[in-house]
Amino acid sequence: YDNRYLLRKAYGIIENKGAEMKTERWILPKINRRDLFCLADLWDTTPLMTQFLVNRKIQELTEVERFFSEDSAGFSKIEEWDGLAKGVERIQQGIEKKEKICIYGDYDVDGIVGTAILMKLFKRLGYPIEYYIPDRQEEGYGLNDGALAHLLDQGVTLLITVDCGTSSAELIQKYQSQGMDIIVTDHHLPGETFPAPFSLINPHFNSKPVGSLAGGAVAYKLAEGVWRTRSNDLKPIEDLLGWAALATVADMVPLVGENRLIVKLGLKQLRESRSLGIKALAEVAGLKLTSLNERDLGFSIGPRLNASGRLQNATLGVKLFLSTDELEAKGIAEELNQINQERQQVEKAIAEEAREQVRNLPELPSGLVLHSPDWHPGVVGIVASRIAREFWRPTLLLCGDGEEIKGSGRSIPALDLHGVLSSSKEWLTKFGGHRQAAGLALKEEDLQAFREKFQTIISERLLENDLVPSREADGVIQLGEISNSLLDEIASLAPFGMENSAPKFIFPFLTLQGVRKIGAEGKHLKLVLSDGIRTIEGVLWNRGEDFSKFIIGNSIHGFGEF
């Protein structure tokens, strides 16, 4: 511990010249050693664990207890959610009057899983309902006029949205005036006009602070509220908490507070899941269900579900969750696996074209607005995320031609992307999303004007340092300090995700003793590193193309996690 403290003082910020990158900042926390030991004594934690907690902005003993708690009493109460009681009452009324009810979900994992949660709820209530998920390419995100008109013609009088609806104020007004009540469950921010549905259940507009829940988790809250009108025993629907955990991880919401508890308890449900869909997905992904973790959800289960909505139709994912036939579930899972492989190839091609566009720019601007009429609309969001990380710039990828083009954007930590689009709305026909991710549409003739406005606003809102890639470390560590007790302490901080990442360390003054390519097509690198006494192995993800730049015998400062 003393060595870490001295190294922390000595380094402050360590700069690494990365391949084809600007200077990268490695930032260490500013810790008062005396205060740290006082907190460790007060909290009855080791100094290192105390540092981990302080780095995660935990400052009070009650927060420490809440962080490690596995008590479902830590969930927000149903009565704390605005609009939920009203929504539950309307659903009860719809069931009593035998109305035609439809769930309208988004086409990503969050929407797919949230739709499945509510479908499963109604099935357990013994009341038949329908669901509708729009086609990403033909209909786009959110409520659309054609779909609502069709559902109204089919006799739907109660529509419940999942992971969408907040930005559809005009359509909500139009169809409610024609006799269709709409309950919105969502976690997105509104467009220019605030919606006025029959009931709005959205954590962003709650009078009391509740967690920044994912859309699927908000749907679970509604399911819980409806179930409690029948029984306070939640055991018959506790498996749905596991589904909400999948939605939470896949949608990359902050994994703190209630979100973290949802994932922590939800993973336990998934490991014991009797869902044929979950079992089949785990099998095709090569995962062991009994040891499923949050990384498996985010990098294996989630992408396979997402692929259906990106390249085909997301109803395939809902069918998988609702399947009661083992052969059918296995068949759907295998189909999703195949679609995901196709998605990976499409994504790879688009990413390389996007990189080439950036490389051809005379200089790297404050924000990237890239466009090709040939890019697949279902994949541009994933590629935007990759380009934003690689070049450390807020990135929009747009596709299509003709009168209107549309796409997705991803940001860097310092920038509120939704806020930038709000300030550029005179050039947009549609937009919505979060601080770090958004979707948009505009007329192709306005592309250049919008690009200039977008880049100007970003330049005004960001400092020069904000545009330098940065990584925050929990501390500096020597190889000799790695122990089982350290690894146990790190594991106790799980599940990891946004705003609660796995502890990261700077490993100074290591010697490269070996390097080789691993993975499909040599996509990754495995390194052998030594400090002269101890040797460890490490993996560099997605750096296979830099193989020739790693010279045996060179001295390296490492940055990574266990």
NORSUL-V471169 format. One record per residue. N is the residue number from 0. PHI is phi in radians with two decimals (none if undefined). NEAR is the number of other C-alpha atoms within 12 Angstrom. D_FIRST is the distance of its C-alpha to the first C-alpha in whole Angstrom. Layout:
BEGIN
n->N phi->PHI near->NEAR d_first->D_FIRST
n->N phi->PHI near->NEAR d_first->D_FIRST
END
This chain:
BEGIN
n->0 phi->none near->23 d_first->0
n->1 phi->-1.07 near->16 d_first->4
n->2 phi->-1.06 near->17 d_first->5
n->3 phi->-1.09 near->31 d_first->5
n->4 phi->-1.12 near->27 d_first->6
n->5 phi->-1.15 near->17 d_first->9
n->6 phi->-1.16 near->23 d_first->10
n->7 phi->-1.07 near->31 d_first->11
n->8 phi->-1.13 near->21 d_first->13
n->9 phi->-1.25 near->14 d_first->14
n->10 phi->-1.58 near->24 d_first->15
n->11 phi->1.14 near->23 d_first->16
n->12 phi->-2.11 near->24 d_first->19
n->13 phi->-1.79 near->31 d_first->19
n->14 phi->-1.84 near->25 d_first->23
n->15 phi->-2.16 near->24 d_first->24
n->16 phi->-1.49 near->17 d_first->28
n->17 phi->-1.49 near->24 d_first->29
n->18 phi->-1.13 near->18 d_first->32
n->19 phi->0.97 near->15 d_first->35
n->20 phi->-2.31 near->19 d_first->32
n->21 phi->-1.27 near->19 d_first->32
n->22 phi->-0.99 near->21 d_first->28
n->23 phi->-1.94 near->26 d_first->26
n->24 phi->-1.61 near->27 d_first->23
n->25 phi->-1.87 near->33 d_first->20
n->26 phi->-1.86 near->28 d_first->18
n->27 phi->-1.79 near->33 d_first->15
n->28 phi->-1.20 near->30 d_first->15
n->29 phi->-1.55 near->21 d_first->15
n->30 phi->-2.09 near->26 d_first->13
n->31 phi->-1.48 near->17 d_first->14
n->32 phi->-1.06 near->23 d_first->11
n->33 phi->-1.15 near->13 d_first->13
n->34 phi->-1.09 near->17 d_first->15
n->35 phi->-1.08 near->28 d_first->12
n->36 phi->-1.20 near->22 d_first->11
n->37 phi->-1.13 near->17 d_first->15
n->38 phi->-1.14 near->28 d_first->16
n->39 phi->-1.03 near->25 d_first->13
n->40 phi->-1.19 near->17 d_first->16
n->41 phi->-1.18 near->18 d_first->19
n->42 phi->-1.53 near->24 d_first->18
n->43 phi->1.04 near->17 d_first->17
n->44 phi->-2.20 near->22 d_first->14
n->45 phi->-1.23 near->22 d_first->10
n->46 phi->-0.98 near->30 d_first->8
n->47 phi->-1.17 near->34 d_first->8
n->48 phi->-1.10 near->33 d_first->11
n->49 phi->-1.06 near->34 d_first->12
n->50 phi->-1.11 near->38 d_first->11
n->51 phi->-0.98 near->38 d_first->13
n->52 phi->-1.19 near->38 d_first->16
n->53 phi->-1.08 near->32 d_first->16
n->54 phi->-1.06 near->27 d_first->16
n->55 phi->-1.71 near->31 d_first->19
n->56 phi->1.13 near->18 d_first->21
n->57 phi->-1.63 near->25 d_first->21
n->58 phi->-2.21 near->23 d_first->21
n->59 phi->-2.10 near->18 d_first->23
n->60 phi->-1.05 near->20 d_first->23
n->61 phi->-1.07 near->14 d_first->26
n->62 phi->-1.22 near->19 d_first->24
n->63 phi->-1.11 near->26 d_first->22
n->64 phi->-1.09 near->19 d_first->24
n->65 phi->-1.17 near->23 d_first->26
n->66 phi->-1.09 near->32 d_first->24
n->67 phi->-1.63 near->26 d_first->23
n->68 phi->-1.19 near->23 d_first->27
n->69 phi->-2.13 near->24 d_first->30
n->70 phi->-1.65 near->17 d_first->33
n->71 phi->-1.12 near->22 d_first->35
n->72 phi->-1.12 near->14 d_first->36
n->73 phi->-1.35 near->25 d_first->34
n->74 phi->-1.27 near->30 d_first->36
n->75 phi->-1.11 near->29 d_first->38
n->76 phi->-1.42 near->22 d_first->42
n->77 phi->-0.97 near->30 d_first->45
n->78 phi->-1.23 near->23 d_first->46
n->79 phi->-1.45 near->22 d_first->44
n->80 phi->-1.71 near->33 d_first->45
n->81 phi->-1.12 near->30 d_first->48
n->82 phi->1.47 near->33 d_first->51
n->83 phi->-1.26 near->35 d_first->49
n->84 phi->-1.07 near->29 d_first->52
n->85 phi->-1.14 near->26 d_first->55
n->86 phi->-1.14 near->36 d_first->54
n->87 phi->-1.08 near->36 d_first->54
n->88 phi->-1.06 near->22 d_first->57
n->89 phi->-1.19 near->30 d_first->59
n->90 phi->-1.14 near->40 d_first->57
n->91 phi->-1.04 near->26 d_first->59
n->92 phi->-1.10 near->20 d_first->62
n->93 phi->-1.11 near->28 d_first->62
n->94 phi->-1.19 near->23 d_first->62
n->95 phi->-1.09 near->13 d_first->65
n->96 phi->-1.59 near->14 d_first->67
n->97 phi->0.98 near->19 d_first->66
n->98 phi->-1.33 near->25 d_first->65
n->99 phi->-1.51 near->28 d_first->64
n->100 phi->-1.98 near->37 d_first->60
n->101 phi->-2.34 near->38 d_first->58
n->102 phi->-1.66 near->46 d_first->54
n->103 phi->-2.01 near->46 d_first->54
n->104 phi->-1.91 near->48 d_first->50
n->105 phi->-1.37 near->49 d_first->48
n->106 phi->-1.68 near->46 d_first->48
n->107 phi->-1.68 near->49 d_first->44
n->108 phi->-1.00 near->47 d_first->42
n->109 phi->-0.99 near->48 d_first->42
n->110 phi->-1.24 near->53 d_first->46
n->111 phi->-1.04 near->51 d_first->46
n->112 phi->-1.19 near->54 d_first->44
n->113 phi->-1.07 near->53 d_first->45
n->114 phi->-1.10 near->53 d_first->49
n->115 phi->-1.10 near->50 d_first->48
n->116 phi->-1.03 near->44 d_first->47
n->117 phi->-1.26 near->51 d_first->50
n->118 phi->-1.08 near->39 d_first->52
n->119 phi->-1.15 near->38 d_first->51
n->120 phi->-1.01 near->36 d_first->51
n->121 phi->-1.13 near->30 d_first->55
n->122 phi->-1.10 near->19 d_first->56
n->123 phi->-1.28 near->20 d_first->54
n->124 phi->-1.42 near->23 d_first->56
n->125 phi->1.37 near->13 d_first->59
n->126 phi->-2.08 near->23 d_first->60
n->127 phi->-1.33 near->21 d_first->61
n->128 phi->-2.37 near->32 d_first->59
n->129 phi->-2.10 near->31 d_first->59
n->130 phi->-2.40 near->37 d_first->56
n->131 phi->-2.46 near->37 d_first->56
n->132 phi->-2.20 near->45 d_first->54
n->133 phi->-1.18 near->34 d_first->55
n->134 phi->-1.40 near->30 d_first->55
n->135 phi->-1.00 near->33 d_first->52
n->136 phi->-1.35 near->26 d_first->55
n->137 phi->-1.47 near->21 d_first->58
n->138 phi->-1.97 near->23 d_first->57
n->139 phi->1.37 near->33 d_first->53
n->140 phi->-1.30 near->42 d_first->51
n->141 phi->1.46 near->44 d_first->52
n->142 phi->-1.17 near->41 d_first->55
n->143 phi->-2.36 near->32 d_first->58
n->144 phi->-1.01 near->22 d_first->62
n->145 phi->-1.07 near->18 d_first->63
n->146 phi->-1.16 near->28 d_first->61
n->147 phi->-1.16 near->39 d_first->62
n->148 phi->-1.09 near->22 d_first->65
n->149 phi->-1.10 near->18 d_first->66
n->150 phi->-1.15 near->29 d_first->64
n->151 phi->-1.12 near->26 d_first->66
n->152 phi->-1.10 near->16 d_first->69
n->153 phi->-1.39 near->17 d_first->68
n->154 phi->1.67 near->22 d_first->68
n->155 phi->-1.25 near->32 d_first->64
n->156 phi->-1.98 near->36 d_first->64
n->157 phi->-2.39 near->42 d_first->60
n->158 phi->-1.97 near->44 d_first->58
n->159 phi->-2.06 near->51 d_first->54
n->160 phi->-1.52 near->52 d_first->52
n->161 phi->-2.30 near->53 d_first->48
n->162 phi->1.13 near->49 d_first->46
n->163 phi->-2.89 near->50 d_first->48
n->164 phi->1.98 near->47 d_first->51
n->165 phi->-1.10 near->43 d_first->49
n->166 phi->-1.67 near->39 d_first->51
n->167 phi->-2.00 near->36 d_first->54
n->168 phi->-1.02 near->29 d_first->56
n->169 phi->-1.16 near->23 d_first->59
n->170 phi->-1.17 near->29 d_first->60
n->171 phi->-1.08 near->38 d_first->59
n->172 phi->-1.07 near->26 d_first->61
n->173 phi->-1.07 near->23 d_first->64
n->174 phi->-1.46 near->32 d_first->64
n->175 phi->-1.21 near->26 d_first->63
n->176 phi->-1.21 near->17 d_first->66
n->177 phi->-1.78 near->20 d_first->68
n->178 phi->1.81 near->22 d_first->67
n->179 phi->-1.84 near->33 d_first->63
n->180 phi->-1.31 near->37 d_first->61
n->181 phi->-2.19 near->46 d_first->57
n->182 phi->-1.78 near->42 d_first->54
n->183 phi->-1.73 near->47 d_first->51
n->184 phi->-1.97 near->52 d_first->48
n->185 phi->-2.82 near->49 d_first->45
n->186 phi->-2.45 near->41 d_first->42
n->187 phi->-1.57 near->44 d_first->43
n->188 phi->-1.55 near->37 d_first->44
n->189 phi->-1.37 near->33 d_first->48
n->190 phi->-1.43 near->31 d_first->50
n->191 phi->-1.20 near->24 d_first->53
n->192 phi->-1.93 near->20 d_first->54
n->193 phi->-1.35 near->20 d_first->53
n->194 phi->-1.32 near->31 d_first->54
n->195 phi->-2.31 near->27 d_first->56
n->196 phi->-1.30 near->35 d_first->56
n->197 phi->-1.01 near->35 d_first->57
n->198 phi->-2.59 near->34 d_first->54
n->199 phi->-1.99 near->43 d_first->51
n->200 phi->-2.06 near->49 d_first->47
n->201 phi->-2.60 near->44 d_first->44
n->202 phi->-1.05 near->34 d_first->41
n->203 phi->-1.24 near->26 d_first->41
n->204 phi->-2.13 near->27 d_first->45
n->205 phi->-1.62 near->22 d_first->44
n->206 phi->-1.23 near->14 d_first->45
n->207 phi->-1.84 near->17 d_first->42
n->208 phi->-1.18 near->18 d_first->38
n->209 phi->-2.19 near->30 d_first->37
n->210 phi->-1.12 near->33 d_first->35
n->211 phi->-1.39 near->33 d_first->36
n->212 phi->-1.23 near->46 d_first->37
n->213 phi->-1.27 near->47 d_first->38
n->214 phi->-1.05 near->52 d_first->42
n->215 phi->-1.13 near->50 d_first->42
n->216 phi->-1.27 near->54 d_first->40
n->217 phi->-1.12 near->53 d_first->43
n->218 phi->-1.07 near->54 d_first->45
n->219 phi->-1.10 near->48 d_first->44
n->220 phi->-1.06 near->48 d_first->44
n->221 phi->-1.14 near->48 d_first->47
n->222 phi->-1.06 near->43 d_first->48
n->223 phi->-1.08 near->40 d_first->46
n->224 phi->-1.07 near->36 d_first->49
n->225 phi->-1.15 near->33 d_first->52
n->226 phi->-1.10 near->33 d_first->51
n->227 phi->-1.15 near->25 d_first->50
n->228 phi->-1.26 near->20 d_first->54
n->229 phi->-1.78 near->18 d_first->55
n->230 phi->-2.83 near->14 d_first->52
n->231 phi->-1.53 near->15 d_first->49
n->232 phi->-1.47 near->13 d_first->48
n->233 phi->-1.55 near->22 d_first->46
n->234 phi->-1.00 near->14 d_first->45
n->235 phi->-1.12 near->20 d_first->48
n->236 phi->-2.10 near->34 d_first->46
n->237 phi->-1.16 near->32 d_first->43
n->238 phi->-1.13 near->32 d_first->42
n->239 phi->-1.21 near->47 d_first->43
n->240 phi->-1.12 near->43 d_first->40
n->241 phi->-1.11 near->40 d_first->38
n->242 phi->-1.15 near->50 d_first->40
n->243 phi->-1.10 near->49 d_first->39
n->244 phi->-1.12 near->54 d_first->36
n->245 phi->-1.06 near->55 d_first->37
n->246 phi->-1.07 near->48 d_first->38
n->247 phi->-1.13 near->50 d_first->35
n->248 phi->-1.19 near->46 d_first->33
n->249 phi->-1.12 near->41 d_first->36
n->250 phi->-1.53 near->43 d_first->36
n->251 phi->0.97 near->37 d_first->33
n->252 phi->-1.38 near->37 d_first->33
n->253 phi->-0.99 near->30 d_first->30
n->254 phi->-1.60 near->35 d_first->28
n->255 phi->-2.30 near->35 d_first->27
n->256 phi->0.99 near->36 d_first->29
n->257 phi->-1.12 near->38 d_first->32
n->258 phi->-1.01 near->43 d_first->32
n->259 phi->-1.13 near->44 d_first->29
n->260 phi->-1.18 near->38 d_first->30
n->261 phi->-1.02 near->48 d_first->34
n->262 phi->-1.24 near->46 d_first->32
n->263 phi->-1.06 near->40 d_first->30
n->264 phi->-1.37 near->35 d_first->33
n->265 phi->-1.16 near->37 d_first->35
n->266 phi->-1.07 near->38 d_first->33
n->267 phi->-1.09 near->28 d_first->34
n->268 phi->-1.15 near->30 d_first->38
n->269 phi->-1.15 near->38 d_first->38
n->270 phi->-1.16 near->31 d_first->36
n->271 phi->-1.91 near->21 d_first->39
n->272 phi->-1.11 near->29 d_first->42
n->273 phi->-1.79 near->22 d_first->45
n->274 phi->-1.15 near->29 d_first->46
n->275 phi->-1.11 near->28 d_first->48
n->276 phi->-1.15 near->39 d_first->47
n->277 phi->-1.10 near->48 d_first->43
n->278 phi->-1.07 near->34 d_first->44
n->279 phi->-1.16 near->37 d_first->46
n->280 phi->-1.13 near->40 d_first->43
n->281 phi->-1.08 near->35 d_first->40
n->282 phi->-1.15 near->26 d_first->43
n->283 phi->-1.21 near->28 d_first->44
n->284 phi->-1.50 near->29 d_first->40
n->285 phi->1.26 near->18 d_first->39
n->286 phi->-1.85 near->22 d_first->37
n->287 phi->-1.64 near->23 d_first->36
n->288 phi->-1.00 near->30 d_first->37
n->289 phi->-1.23 near->19 d_first->35
n->290 phi->-2.11 near->19 d_first->32
n->291 phi->-1.01 near->35 d_first->33
n->292 phi->-2.28 near->33 d_first->30
n->293 phi->-1.12 near->39 d_first->29
n->294 phi->-1.14 near->27 d_first->29
n->295 phi->-1.07 near->33 d_first->32
n->296 phi->-1.14 near->42 d_first->34
n->297 phi->-1.33 near->30 d_first->33
n->298 phi->-1.94 near->24 d_first->34
n->299 phi->-2.15 near->31 d_first->36
n->300 phi->-1.25 near->42 d_first->38
n->301 phi->-0.97 near->38 d_first->38
n->302 phi->-1.04 near->39 d_first->40
n->303 phi->-1.20 near->44 d_first->42
n->304 phi->-1.22 near->53 d_first->44
n->305 phi->-1.09 near->45 d_first->43
n->306 phi->-1.02 near->39 d_first->45
n->307 phi->-1.08 near->40 d_first->49
n->308 phi->-1.28 near->40 d_first->49
n->309 phi->-1.40 near->40 d_first->48
n->310 phi->-1.90 near->37 d_first->50
n->311 phi->-2.27 near->31 d_first->53
n->312 phi->-2.21 near->31 d_first->53
n->313 phi->-1.23 near->40 d_first->50
n->314 phi->-1.06 near->38 d_first->53
n->315 phi->-1.04 near->39 d_first->52
n->316 phi->-1.15 near->47 d_first->48
n->317 phi->-1.12 near->43 d_first->50
n->318 phi->-1.02 near->35 d_first->53
n->319 phi->-1.08 near->37 d_first->50
n->320 phi->-1.17 near->41 d_first->48
n->321 phi->-1.61 near->34 d_first->52
n->322 phi->-1.13 near->27 d_first->53
n->323 phi->-2.03 near->19 d_first->54
n->324 phi->-2.04 near->18 d_first->55
n->325 phi->-1.07 near->21 d_first->53
n->326 phi->-1.14 near->16 d_first->55
n->327 phi->-1.10 near->20 d_first->55
n->328 phi->-1.08 near->30 d_first->51
n->329 phi->-1.11 near->28 d_first->50
n->330 phi->-1.11 near->24 d_first->53
n->331 phi->-1.15 near->35 d_first->51
n->332 phi->-1.07 near->38 d_first->48
n->333 phi->-1.14 near->29 d_first->49
n->334 phi->-1.13 near->27 d_first->51
n->335 phi->-1.09 near->41 d_first->48
n->336 phi->-1.10 near->32 d_first->46
n->337 phi->-1.15 near->24 d_first->49
n->338 phi->-1.09 near->28 d_first->49
n->339 phi->-1.13 near->33 d_first->45
n->340 phi->-1.11 near->24 d_first->45
n->341 phi->-1.12 near->24 d_first->48
n->342 phi->-1.04 near->32 d_first->46
n->343 phi->-1.08 near->27 d_first->43
n->344 phi->-1.19 near->19 d_first->46
n->345 phi->-1.10 near->26 d_first->47
n->346 phi->-1.05 near->30 d_first->44
n->347 phi->-1.06 near->25 d_first->43
n->348 phi->-1.15 near->20 d_first->47
n->349 phi->-1.15 near->34 d_first->46
n->350 phi->-1.06 near->32 d_first->43
n->351 phi->-1.18 near->20 d_first->44
n->352 phi->-1.14 near->25 d_first->47
n->353 phi->-1.14 near->36 d_first->45
n->354 phi->-1.03 near->28 d_first->42
n->355 phi->-1.12 near->16 d_first->46
n->356 phi->-1.07 near->21 d_first->47
n->357 phi->-1.16 near->29 d_first->44
n->358 phi->-1.09 near->19 d_first->44
n->359 phi->-1.45 near->13 d_first->48
n->360 phi->-1.24 near->15 d_first->47
n->361 phi->-1.09 near->8 d_first->47
n->362 phi->-2.68 near->12 d_first->44
n->363 phi->-1.39 near->23 d_first->41
n->364 phi->-1.35 near->27 d_first->42
n->365 phi->-1.24 near->35 d_first->40
n->366 phi->-2.52 near->41 d_first->41
n->367 phi->-1.85 near->43 d_first->43
n->368 phi->-2.16 near->41 d_first->46
n->369 phi->-1.95 near->42 d_first->47
n->370 phi->-2.53 near->36 d_first->50
n->371 phi->-2.60 near->27 d_first->52
n->372 phi->-1.18 near->22 d_first->55
n->373 phi->-1.69 near->20 d_first->54
n->374 phi->-1.24 near->33 d_first->51
n->375 phi->-1.40 near->36 d_first->51
n->376 phi->-1.12 near->41 d_first->50
n->377 phi->-1.38 near->43 d_first->48
n->378 phi->-2.07 near->40 d_first->45
n->379 phi->-1.07 near->48 d_first->45
n->380 phi->-1.14 near->37 d_first->42
n->381 phi->-1.10 near->36 d_first->40
n->382 phi->-1.19 near->37 d_first->41
n->383 phi->-1.03 near->46 d_first->40
n->384 phi->-1.08 near->31 d_first->37
n->385 phi->-1.17 near->30 d_first->36
n->386 phi->-1.15 near->38 d_first->38
n->387 phi->-1.05 near->39 d_first->36
n->388 phi->-1.23 near->26 d_first->32
n->389 phi->-1.18 near->34 d_first->34
n->390 phi->-1.81 near->35 d_first->35
n->391 phi->0.91 near->36 d_first->33
n->392 phi->-2.42 near->40 d_first->36
n->393 phi->-0.97 near->48 d_first->38
n->394 phi->-2.29 near->47 d_first->40
n->395 phi->-2.03 near->47 d_first->44
n->396 phi->-2.01 near->49 d_first->46
n->397 phi->-2.03 near->40 d_first->49
n->398 phi->-2.45 near->37 d_first->52
n->399 phi->1.62 near->27 d_first->56
n->400 phi->-2.49 near->22 d_first->59
n->401 phi->1.62 near->15 d_first->62
n->402 phi->-1.21 near->16 d_first->62
n->403 phi->-2.21 near->22 d_first->58
n->404 phi->-2.09 near->36 d_first->55
n->405 phi->-2.55 near->44 d_first->52
n->406 phi->-3.14 near->46 d_first->48
n->407 phi->-2.35 near->46 d_first->45
n->408 phi->-2.36 near->48 d_first->42
n->409 phi->-2.34 near->43 d_first->38
n->410 phi->-1.98 near->43 d_first->36
n->411 phi->-1.84 near->35 d_first->33
n->412 phi->-0.92 near->27 d_first->30
n->413 phi->-1.38 near->25 d_first->31
n->414 phi->-2.07 near->32 d_first->35
n->415 phi->-1.52 near->25 d_first->37
n->416 phi->-1.16 near->39 d_first->40
n->417 phi->-1.07 near->34 d_first->42
n->418 phi->-1.14 near->28 d_first->42
n->419 phi->-1.14 near->41 d_first->43
n->420 phi->-1.14 near->46 d_first->46
n->421 phi->-1.06 near->30 d_first->47
n->422 phi->-1.42 near->24 d_first->48
n->423 phi->-2.04 near->30 d_first->50
n->424 phi->-1.16 near->25 d_first->52
n->425 phi->-1.13 near->21 d_first->55
n->426 phi->-1.76 near->28 d_first->55
n->427 phi->-1.90 near->32 d_first->53
n->428 phi->-1.61 near->26 d_first->56
n->429 phi->-2.88 near->32 d_first->53
n->430 phi->-2.81 near->40 d_first->49
n->431 phi->-3.12 near->40 d_first->47
n->432 phi->2.48 near->37 d_first->43
n->433 phi->-2.18 near->36 d_first->40
n->434 phi->-1.10 near->28 d_first->37
n->435 phi->-1.83 near->36 d_first->36
n->436 phi->-2.60 near->38 d_first->39
n->437 phi->-2.72 near->40 d_first->43
n->438 phi->-2.08 near->44 d_first->46
n->439 phi->-2.72 near->43 d_first->49
n->440 phi->-2.54 near->36 d_first->52
n->441 phi->-2.75 near->33 d_first->55
n->442 phi->-1.29 near->26 d_first->58
n->443 phi->-1.05 near->26 d_first->58
n->444 phi->-1.17 near->17 d_first->60
n->445 phi->-1.69 near->24 d_first->57
n->446 phi->-1.02 near->34 d_first->54
n->447 phi->-1.17 near->18 d_first->54
n->448 phi->-1.11 near->20 d_first->54
n->449 phi->-1.14 near->31 d_first->52
n->450 phi->-1.01 near->32 d_first->49
n->451 phi->-1.14 near->20 d_first->50
n->452 phi->-1.12 near->27 d_first->49
n->453 phi->-0.99 near->37 d_first->46
n->454 phi->-1.22 near->29 d_first->45
n->455 phi->-1.14 near->21 d_first->46
n->456 phi->-1.09 near->26 d_first->44
n->457 phi->-1.10 near->35 d_first->41
n->458 phi->-1.06 near->24 d_first->41
n->459 phi->-1.32 near->17 d_first->42
n->460 phi->-1.72 near->23 d_first->39
n->461 phi->-1.96 near->25 d_first->36
n->462 phi->-1.51 near->14 d_first->34
n->463 phi->-1.01 near->16 d_first->34
n->464 phi->-1.15 near->19 d_first->30
n->465 phi->-1.11 near->25 d_first->31
n->466 phi->-1.66 near->32 d_first->33
n->467 phi->-1.79 near->31 d_first->30
n->468 phi->-0.93 near->29 d_first->28
n->469 phi->-2.40 near->29 d_first->24
n->470 phi->-2.29 near->32 d_first->21
n->471 phi->-1.69 near->31 d_first->19
n->472 phi->-1.78 near->34 d_first->15
n->473 phi->-1.47 near->36 d_first->13
n->474 phi->2.97 near->41 d_first->10
n->475 phi->-1.84 near->41 d_first->9
n->476 phi->-2.43 near->36 d_first->8
n->477 phi->-1.63 near->33 d_first->10
n->478 phi->-1.03 near->28 d_first->12
n->479 phi->-1.17 near->19 d_first->11
n->480 phi->-1.56 near->21 d_first->8
n->481 phi->-1.28 near->22 d_first->11
n->482 phi->-2.55 near->14 d_first->13
n->483 phi->-1.09 near->12 d_first->15
n->484 phi->-1.15 near->14 d_first->13
n->485 phi->-1.10 near->24 d_first->11
n->486 phi->-1.13 near->19 d_first->15
n->487 phi->-1.14 near->15 d_first->17
n->488 phi->-1.12 near->25 d_first->14
n->489 phi->-1.10 near->30 d_first->15
n->490 phi->-1.07 near->21 d_first->19
n->491 phi->-1.21 near->21 d_first->19
n->492 phi->-1.47 near->29 d_first->19
n->493 phi->-1.18 near->32 d_first->22
n->494 phi->-1.36 near->40 d_first->25
n->495 phi->-1.77 near->34 d_first->24
n->496 phi->3.11 near->33 d_first->26
n->497 phi->-1.00 near->27 d_first->27
n->498 phi->1.18 near->24 d_first->25
n->499 phi->-2.51 near->32 d_first->22
n->500 phi->-1.28 near->32 d_first->21
n->501 phi->-1.05 near->30 d_first->19
n->502 phi->-0.93 near->38 d_first->15
n->503 phi->-2.06 near->27 d_first->16
n->504 phi->-2.26 near->34 d_first->13
n->505 phi->-1.67 near->37 d_first->14
n->506 phi->-1.93 near->36 d_first->14
n->507 phi->-1.48 near->31 d_first->15
n->508 phi->0.94 near->23 d_first->17
n->509 phi->-1.83 near->31 d_first->19
n->510 phi->-1.92 near->29 d_first->22
n->511 phi->-1.34 near->29 d_first->25
n->512 phi->-1.84 near->25 d_first->27
n->513 phi->-2.92 near->24 d_first->29
n->514 phi->-2.66 near->29 d_first->30
n->515 phi->-2.67 near->28 d_first->33
n->516 phi->-1.44 near->26 d_first->34
n->517 phi->-2.40 near->21 d_first->34
n->518 phi->1.44 near->16 d_first->36
n->519 phi->-1.05 near->12 d_first->39
n->520 phi->1.04 near->12 d_first->41
n->521 phi->1.05 near->19 d_first->37
n->522 phi->-1.24 near->20 d_first->36
n->523 phi->-2.09 near->22 d_first->32
n->524 phi->-2.12 near->28 d_first->30
n->525 phi->-1.93 near->27 d_first->28
n->526 phi->-1.92 near->32 d_first->26
n->527 phi->-1.97 near->28 d_first->25
n->528 phi->-2.16 near->33 d_first->22
n->529 phi->-2.47 near->29 d_first->20
n->530 phi->-1.84 near->27 d_first->17
n->531 phi->1.69 near->17 d_first->20
n->532 phi->-2.08 near->13 d_first->18
n->533 phi->-2.14 near->17 d_first->18
n->534 phi->-2.16 near->20 d_first->20
n->535 phi->-2.33 near->25 d_first->20
n->536 phi->-1.92 near->25 d_first->23
n->537 phi->-2.51 near->27 d_first->23
n->538 phi->-2.04 near->26 d_first->26
n->539 phi->-1.80 near->27 d_first->27
n->540 phi->-1.29 near->20 d_first->29
n->541 phi->0.98 near->21 d_first->32
n->542 phi->-2.14 near->27 d_first->32
n->543 phi->-0.98 near->25 d_first->34
n->544 phi->-1.21 near->20 d_first->37
n->545 phi->-1.67 near->22 d_first->34
n->546 phi->-0.88 near->24 d_first->34
n->547 phi->-1.21 near->14 d_first->36
n->548 phi->-1.53 near->18 d_first->33
n->549 phi->-1.78 near->28 d_first->30
n->550 phi->-1.78 near->19 d_first->31
n->551 phi->-0.98 near->20 d_first->30
n->552 phi->1.69 near->19 d_first->28
n->553 phi->-1.22 near->20 d_first->27
n->554 phi->-1.51 near->19 d_first->23
n->555 phi->-2.36 near->27 d_first->22
n->556 phi->-1.69 near->27 d_first->19
n->557 phi->-1.77 near->36 d_first->18
n->558 phi->-2.32 near->35 d_first->18
n->559 phi->-3.04 near->26 d_first->18
n->560 phi->-2.34 near->28 d_first->18
n->561 phi->-1.47 near->25 d_first->18
END
